[in-house]
Amino acid sequence: MKLLFDENLSPRLVQLLANEYPGSSHVDLAGLGSAHDADVWRYAKDGGYVLVSKDSDFIEMSVLLGAPPKLVWIRRGNCSTKEIATLLNAHLPDIKLLCDTTEGRFLAIE
């Protein structure tokens, strides 16, 4: 289960979460730092990623386009990268369940 972190999240998350989410990447590393949401969505879908973002626009895309990719929507205001890493680690079972089931398109976490 690999994650693709949107530009509103730190690229450092890739390294911080490498043990729990191997193969993860960040849009900056993929050359998509300023890309349109549709391009990020397509990259995540084609690459087999779970998209992780704070951007509610991806929720709308999920409703309109369905999955894949699946989405983890982080609904937390300003916080540190370490807090985001801790949050994703705490929700590892939930994210795994999201990936393992055909039901559900996204997981909102706070």
C-alpha positions as CSV (number, residue, x, y, z in Angstrom):
1,M,0.0,0.0,0.0
2,K,1.8,3.1,-1.3
3,L,0.7,6.7,-0.7
4,L,1.0,9.7,-3.0
5,F,1.2,12.9,-0.9
6,D,-0.3,16.0,-2.4
7,E,1.6,19.3,-2.6
8,N,-0.1,20.6,0.6
9,L,1.8,18.0,2.6
10,S,5.5,17.8,3.1
11,P,7.8,15.7,0.9
12,R,9.5,14.6,4.1
13,L,6.5,12.3,4.8
14,V,7.9,9.8,2.2
15,Q,10.9,9.2,4.3
16,L,9.2,9.5,7.7
17,L,6.7,6.8,6.7
18,A,8.9,4.6,4.5
19,N,8.6,1.6,6.9
20,E,4.8,1.7,7.2
21,Y,4.0,2.8,3.6
22,P,6.9,1.5,1.4
23,G,6.9,2.8,-2.2
24,S,5.2,6.0,-1.3
25,S,6.0,9.2,-3.1
26,H,5.2,12.9,-3.2
27,V,3.8,15.0,-6.2
28,D,7.1,17.1,-6.1
29,L,9.1,13.9,-6.6
30,A,6.9,12.9,-9.5
31,G,7.3,16.3,-11.2
32,L,3.7,17.3,-10.4
33,G,4.3,20.0,-7.9
34,S,2.1,22.6,-9.6
35,A,0.0,20.2,-11.7
36,H,-3.8,20.4,-11.9
37,D,-5.7,18.1,-9.6
38,A,-6.8,16.0,-12.6
39,D,-3.2,15.3,-13.5
40,V,-2.4,14.3,-9.9
41,W,-5.5,12.1,-9.8
42,R,-4.5,10.3,-13.0
43,Y,-0.9,9.8,-11.8
44,A,-2.2,8.3,-8.6
45,K,-4.6,6.0,-10.5
46,D,-2.1,4.9,-13.0
47,G,0.6,4.3,-10.4
48,G,-1.6,2.4,-8.0
49,Y,-1.3,5.0,-5.2
50,V,-3.6,6.0,-2.5
51,L,-3.8,9.8,-2.7
52,V,-3.3,11.7,0.5
53,S,-4.4,15.3,0.7
54,K,-5.9,18.1,2.8
55,D,-7.6,19.4,-0.4
56,S,-11.4,18.9,-0.4
57,D,-11.4,19.1,-4.2
58,F,-10.2,15.5,-4.3
59,I,-13.4,14.5,-2.4
60,E,-15.5,15.9,-5.2
61,M,-13.4,14.1,-7.8
62,S,-13.8,10.9,-5.8
63,V,-17.6,11.2,-5.9
64,L,-17.6,12.1,-9.6
65,L,-15.0,9.6,-10.9
66,G,-15.0,6.9,-8.3
67,A,-12.0,4.8,-7.3
68,P,-9.2,4.2,-8.1
69,P,-7.4,6.0,-6.7
70,K,-8.7,5.8,-3.2
71,L,-8.2,8.9,-1.1
72,V,-7.1,9.7,2.5
73,W,-8.5,13.1,3.3
74,I,-6.7,14.8,6.2
75,R,-9.1,17.1,7.9
76,R,-6.7,18.8,10.3
77,G,-5.7,22.5,10.2
78,N,-2.1,23.7,10.4
79,C,0.0,21.1,12.1
80,S,3.5,19.7,11.8
81,T,4.8,17.1,9.4
82,K,5.5,14.9,12.4
83,E,1.9,15.2,13.5
84,I,0.7,14.2,10.1
85,A,3.0,11.2,10.1
86,T,1.7,10.2,13.6
87,L,-1.8,10.5,12.4
88,L,-1.2,8.3,9.3
89,N,0.5,5.7,11.5
90,A,-2.4,5.7,13.9
91,H,-4.8,5.1,11.0
92,L,-2.7,2.4,9.3
93,P,-5.4,-0.3,10.0
94,D,-8.1,2.0,8.6
95,I,-6.1,2.8,5.5
96,K,-5.3,-0.8,4.9
97,L,-9.0,-1.7,5.2
98,L,-9.8,1.1,2.7
99,C,-7.3,-0.4,0.3
100,D,-8.4,-4.0,0.8
101,T,-12.1,-3.5,0.2
102,T,-14.0,-2.7,-3.0
103,E,-16.3,-0.5,-1.0
104,G,-15.5,3.1,-0.1
105,R,-13.7,5.7,-2.0
106,F,-12.1,7.7,0.7
107,L,-11.2,7.9,4.4
108,A,-11.5,11.2,6.2
109,I,-9.2,11.5,9.3
110,E,-8.8,14.2,11.8
